Amino acid sequence: MDFRGLVLLAPLTKGGNLPFRRLCLQHGCVVTMGEMAYAYQVVRRSKSELALLRKHPDESCFGAQIAASRAPDAITASLAAVERGATWVDLNCGCPIHDTVKRGMGATLLQRPAQLGKLVAEMVQAVPVPVTVKIRLGWTESEQNASEVAKAIEEAGAKAITVHGRTREQRYSRAADWDSIARIAAERTIPVIGNGDLLTWYETHERWQKSGVASVMIGRGALIKPWIFREIAEKKAWEPDARERLGVYHDLAQKMKTHFRDDEKGHERAMRFLPWHFEFFCRYRPLSAQRFVDSARQHPLMQTRFPDDEPGLSVLELLLRDVRPELHTKLAELLWAAPDVAVAEERALALAAEMPPIVGEAGEMATAHG
Ligand SMILES: Cc1cc2nc3c(=O)[nH]c(=O)nc-3n(C[C@H](O)[C@H](O)[C@H](O)COP(=O)(O)O)c2cc1C
């Protein structure tokens, strides 16, 4: 496995469910990653945690991500991932949430680079596939130690490091710091994968080239537009209209049906995910290079407000931009039930008549999912 020259789908809890990953594959993604699984839960043979390590046969290059604080747990979980076909295993050292850090996992590991190095070395010794590590720049802005952490990880034998260019404390409040990502890439011999705020093909190529990273990783950009992978590969935007987007979302609903099964239980499980995806889908705006390339250089587009000021937007377009959770649930339901896109469109228009879309500001694109 060569970690150079790749565009990876980021590990995304909830978002990176198997049907969504299949949707990304359909739109040009080649390298996927699973949702973070807690190693101690895998050790206890938790069904739901083991399910996070599963890949689809179509995923030919799949990284399973685990969160662990102790080597025995990390190794057991990694081996369970390998048994299920993982191409490589990634150790999470960035998760900022309280439940994870209080157990000594996720971003907590950044605080003791030597200990982290030992953990990674033990994993490398025991796991028969490449081990990689995903880090942030540090715990807080004043405690940025990513250079030291990355050195320890390389010396421990990891095959690549992903750097998300923010600290644990920052969450998404600031733009990702690509200068720091570039510095770490220059300091290391193993491939560094740059991550943070890549929302368009042109931002991706510009940051990739300027920073000198080996590869790039896309998170929220893919949740907003799963077709970003094809755009990056082709260096060209695809700006689907509302009907075409509805087709993509209908495809996801059908993939959920296949995965979770088309029965009451499957429906219930799918509805834990499908409405949630609309929190991201509703943020889609065409960000043409012609109009936005200069502002993307000054400030990532992720941090910019885009008022819905375009005249003449169709009812369907307004509906798909609506941010109300109750509307997202209704959209998810109708996509699940509709046999094809034409019927889905008909029902979506009926929904728009029942719940007229609220036109307003798109909101701060960076605020969800701190
Ligand atoms: C909904 C959501 C879930 C995430 N879950 C994980 C996770 O399980 N493991 C992980 O390492 N990072 C996780 N992240 C962080 C992303 O992988 C990525 O590092 C971060 O979003 C920055 O990239 P982006 O600007 O392209 O979104 C998550 C992010 C989001 C938005």
The ligand as an SDF file (V2000), in Angstrom:
LIG
                    3D

 31 33  0  0  0  0  0  0  0  0999 V2000
  -19.5140   14.0350   11.3020 C   0  0  0  0  0  0  0  0  0  0  0  0
  -18.0390   13.8980   11.5100 C   0  0  0  0  0  0  0  0  0  0  0  0
  -17.5460   12.7420   12.0930 C   0  0  0  0  0  0  0  0  0  0  0  0
  -16.1730   12.5690   12.2620 C   0  0  0  0  0  0  0  0  0  0  0  0
  -15.7030   11.3900   12.7850 N   0  0  0  0  0  0  0  0  0  0  0  0
  -14.3630   11.1660   12.8430 C   0  0  0  0  0  0  0  0  0  0  0  0
  -13.8460    9.8940   13.2310 C   0  0  0  0  0  0  0  0  0  0  0  0
  -14.5800    8.9480   13.5360 O   0  0  0  0  0  0  0  0  0  0  0  0
  -12.4860    9.7440   13.2640 N   0  0  0  0  0  0  0  0  0  0  0  0
  -11.6300   10.7590   12.9210 C   0  0  0  0  0  0  0  0  0  0  0  0
  -10.4050   10.5690   12.9460 O   0  0  0  0  0  0  0  0  0  0  0  0
  -12.0930   11.9730   12.5670 N   0  0  0  0  0  0  0  0  0  0  0  0
  -13.4270   12.1880   12.4910 C   0  0  0  0  0  0  0  0  0  0  0  0
  -13.9010   13.3940   12.0570 N   0  0  0  0  0  0  0  0  0  0  0  0
  -12.9330   14.4120   11.6040 C   0  0  0  0  0  0  0  0  0  0  0  0
  -12.6740   14.2770   10.0900 C   0  0  0  0  0  0  0  0  0  0  0  0
  -12.1410   13.0150    9.7680 O   0  0  0  0  0  0  0  0  0  0  0  0
  -11.7200   15.3690    9.5830 C   0  0  0  0  0  0  0  0  0  0  0  0
  -10.4700   15.2130   10.2160 O   0  0  0  0  0  0  0  0  0  0  0  0
  -12.2280   16.7700    9.8600 C   0  0  0  0  0  0  0  0  0  0  0  0
  -13.6060   16.8850    9.6030 O   0  0  0  0  0  0  0  0  0  0  0  0
  -11.4850   17.7990    9.0030 C   0  0  0  0  0  0  0  0  0  0  0  0
  -11.6310   17.5310    7.6380 O   0  0  0  0  0  0  0  0  0  0  0  0
  -12.6970   18.3230    6.7190 P   0  0  0  0  0  0  0  0  0  0  0  0
  -12.4320   19.7820    6.9030 O   0  0  0  0  0  0  0  0  0  0  0  0
  -12.4160   17.8200    5.3330 O   0  0  0  0  0  0  0  0  0  0  0  0
  -14.0460   17.9610    7.2250 O   0  0  0  0  0  0  0  0  0  0  0  0
  -15.2620   13.5930   11.8910 C   0  0  0  0  0  0  0  0  0  0  0  0
  -15.7750   14.7590   11.3290 C   0  0  0  0  0  0  0  0  0  0  0  0
  -17.1420   14.9200   11.1210 C   0  0  0  0  0  0  0  0  0  0  0  0
  -17.6450   16.1750   10.4760 C   0  0  0  0  0  0  0  0  0  0  0  0
  1  2  1  0
  2  3  1  0
  2 30  2  0
  3  4  2  0
  4  5  1  0
  4 28  1  0
  5  6  2  0
  6  7  1  0
  6 13  1  0
  7  8  2  0
  7  9  1  0
  9 10  1  0
 10 11  2  0
 10 12  1  0
 12 13  2  0
 13 14  1  0
 14 15  1  0
 14 28  1  0
 15 16  1  0
 16 17  1  0
 16 18  1  0
 18 19  1  0
 18 20  1  0
 20 21  1  0
 20 22  1  0
 22 23  1  0
 23 24  1  0
 24 25  2  0
 24 26  1  0
 24 27  1  0
 28 29  2  0
 29 30  1  0
 30 31  1  0
M  END
$$$$
